[in-house]
Amino acid sequence: MKQIFAFFFILGSLHSTYSQVEQDKVLHFLGGNLYGLVGAGVASQISEGNRTWTFIGAIGGSLLIGLAKESIDQKQYGGWDNADLLATVLGGATVGVTIDIFKKRKQRKRDKLFKDAVGYSELEIKKTFLIENAEINSLSLLGMSKTVMEK
């Protein structure tokens, strides 16, 4: 019952918060989400999945589109709005954080599956040879004895 009450309380508070934010800022936030996702995807491909560069790509993509949009607004309407730019960059930041959270979750799940399959956390491979001073040829590496060559 507490969870249902909390859900409706959060839903109601979000509705009142949404009505206080200008529609223009919401569109800038969504644009920042979209271009932040593109920037994160490009940065992830370039950096081979590095989490830091993926986040920087999300911020950079949203910042680039925000600066471009505000430049167009400055030229057409004569007004640069830093709040619009901030809303756009915050959209990219939320995408970057979301991607990072889901990547961590996926990595933890993959690590747990590996540990369960192997049976312990660290896989230690010990290289030991049964015969210390024996001459190793290709047949002994294949597991065959030297008598095969004699026959």
Buried (B, 14 or more C-beta within 10 A) or exposed (E): EEEEEEEEEEEEEEEEEEEEEEEEBEBBBEBBBBBBBBBBBBBBEEBEEEBEBBBBBBBBBBBBBBBEBBEEBEEEEEEEBEEBBBBBBBBBBBBBEBBBEEBEEEEEEEEEEEEEEEEEEEEEEEEEEEEEEEEEEEEEEEEEEEEEEEE
